[in-house]
C-alpha cells in the first residue's frame, strides 16, 4: 500500500469517519501518482530501446551498403588491372621479343619492363662497337618452316649465342593469326614474364614439336602447350598464366605489328612468312635448311655493321 504522510492540521475538526475517508482519498491519489510515474518510465524505456534498435539496423544497413560498394569497386579495379596487364604485354618483352645475351658461358634473358603502349621499343644494336651481332628471329611456332629452320640452324644459333658471338631476340608470332599460333605466343609471353630463365627451353620445346612431326606433316597446336610447360619445367605461376590466357590480347597485337612491319629491318620489311631472320638490320633471304648459308649471312652482316 502506498505510504502517505498527512498534515495533522488538515484533520482538525473532522470526525473519525471523516478523517478515515480523507486519508483513504489521499492514499488513492498517491497510488495513482506512482502508477503514472511507472508508466512514464516504461514508455521512456521503450523509446530508448527502439532508438537503439533503429540505430543498430541503420548502422547495419549502412555498413552493408559500404561493404558491397567496396567489394564492387575492388572487383572493378581488379578487372581493369587485368585488362591493362593484358594490353601491356609480358614483362621483359618491351620490344615484343625476349632478348637473350651471354657472357661467353651463360645465357641470360635481359630484364625490361612491359610494353606500355601500342609501339614496342627497339633494342639498340651495339655490333659496331662490341663486335656482338644482334639477331632477331620472328617465328610462327605452328609453321612448317619453323621446324625446318630450327632443325637446320637452331644448334648453330644457340652455340654462337652461348659463346657470346651474338645476342638473340626471340619474337614468337602468329603469322597466320591461327588460334594454335596465338596460344603458343601467349604461352611464351608467360615464360618471358614469370620464368624468363626457362623461356629458351620453352622455345626449343615448341620448335621440337614441329621437328618431331615433320615426317607426318604435324605441326604445333594449342594442345601441345601442356607438353611445353612440362618440358620447360614451368612454375605454377606460369601454368596459371597460361590457363588464364593472360597474354592472349598481347599475342594478337604483337603478331599484327610484326606482320605489318619489322622495326629492326633497315629496308622496309614485315614477317610475312613463318620465319624471318634479321641481323644488324639485314634480312636473311637464303635457304632455311642451309646452316652454312645462314652463318655466312651472319658474318657478312657483322662485317657491314663494323665497317664504318
C-alpha positions, 0 to 999 in steps of 0.5 A, spaced: 500 500 500 502 506 498 505 510 504 502 517 505 504 522 510 498 527 512 498 534 515 495 533 522 492 540 521 488 538 515 484 533 520 482 538 525 475 538 526 473 532 522 470 526 525 473 519 525 469 517 519 471 523 516 478 523 517 478 515 515 475 517 508 480 523 507 486 519 508 483 513 504 482 519 498 489 521 499 492 514 499 488 513 492 491 519 489 498 517 491 497 510 488 495 513 482 501 518 482 506 512 482 502 508 477 503 514 472 510 515 474 511 507 472 508 508 466 512 514 464 518 510 465 516 504 461 514 508 455 521 512 456 524 505 456 521 503 450 523 509 446 530 508 448 530 501 446 527 502 439 532 508 438 537 503 439 534 498 435 533 503 429 540 505 430 543 498 430 539 496 423 541 503 420 548 502 422 547 495 419 544 497 413 549 502 412 555 498 413 552 493 408 551 498 403 559 500 404 561 493 404 558 491 397 560 498 394 567 496 396 567 489 394 564 492 387 569 497 386 575 492 388 572 487 383 572 493 378 579 495 379 581 488 379 578 487 372 581 493 369 588 491 372 587 485 368 585 488 362 591 493 362 596 487 364 593 484 358 594 490 353 601 491 356 604 485 354 609 480 358 614 483 362 621 483 359 618 483 352 618 491 351 620 490 344 615 484 343 621 479 343 625 476 349 632 478 348 637 473 350 645 475 351 651 471 354 657 472 357 661 467 353 658 461 358 651 463 360 645 465 357 641 470 360 634 473 358 635 481 359 630 484 364 625 490 361 619 492 363 612 491 359 610 494 353 606 500 355 603 502 349 601 500 342 609 501 339 614 496 342 621 499 343 627 497 339 633 494 342 639 498 340 644 494 336 651 495 339 655 490 333 659 496 331 662 497 337 662 490 341 663 486 335 656 482 338 651 481 332 644 482 334 639 477 331 632 477 331 628 471 329 620 472 328 617 465 328 610 462 327 611 456 332 605 452 328 609 453 321 612 448 317 618 452 316 619 453 323 621 446 324 625 446 318 629 452 320 630 450 327 632 443 325 637 446 320 640 452 324 637 452 331 644 448 334 648 453 330 644 459 333 644 457 340 652 455 340 654 462 337 649 465 342 652 461 348 659 463 346 657 470 346 658 471 338 651 474 338 645 476 342 638 473 340 631 476 340 626 471 340 619 474 337 614 468 337 608 470 332 602 468 329 603 469 322 597 466 320 593 469 326 591 461 327 588 460 334 594 454 335 599 460 333 596 465 338 596 460 344 603 458 343 605 466 343 601 467 349 604 461 352 611 464 351 609 471 353 608 467 360 615 464 360 618 471 358 614 474 364 614 469 370 620 464 368 624 468 363 630 463 365 626 457 362 623 461 356 629 458 351 627 451 353 620 453 352 622 455 345 626 449 343 620 445 346 615 448 341 620 448 335 621 440 337 614 439 336 614 441 329 621 437 328 618 431 331 612 431 326 615 433 320 615 426 317 607 426 318 606 433 316 604 435 324 605 441 326 604 445 333 597 446 336 594 449 342 594 442 345 601 441 345 602 447 350 601 442 356 607 438 353 611 445 353 610 447 360 612 440 362 618 440 358 620 447 360 619 445 367 614 451 368 612 454 375 605 454 377 605 461 376 606 460 369 601 454 368 596 459 371 598 464 366 597 460 361 590 457 363 588 464 364 590 466 357 593 472 360 597 474 354 592 472 349 590 480 347 598 481 347 599 475 342 594 478 337 597 485 337 604 483 337 603 478 331 599 484 327 605 489 328 610 484 326 606 482 320 605 489 318 612 491 319 619 489 322 622 495 326 629 492 326 629 491 318 633 497 315 629 496 308 622 496 309 620 489 311 614 485 315 614 477 317 610 475 312 612 468 312 613 463 318 620 465 319 624 471 318 631 472 320 634 479 321 641 481 323 644 488 324 638 490 320 639 485 314 634 480 312 636 473 311 633 471 304 637 464 303 635 457 304 632 455 311 635 448 311 642 451 309 646 452 316 652 454 312 648 459 308 645 462 314 652 463 318 655 466 312 649 471 312 651 472 319 658 474 318 657 478 312 652 482 316 657 483 322 662 485 317 657 491 314 655 493 321 663 494 323 665 497 317 664 504 318 
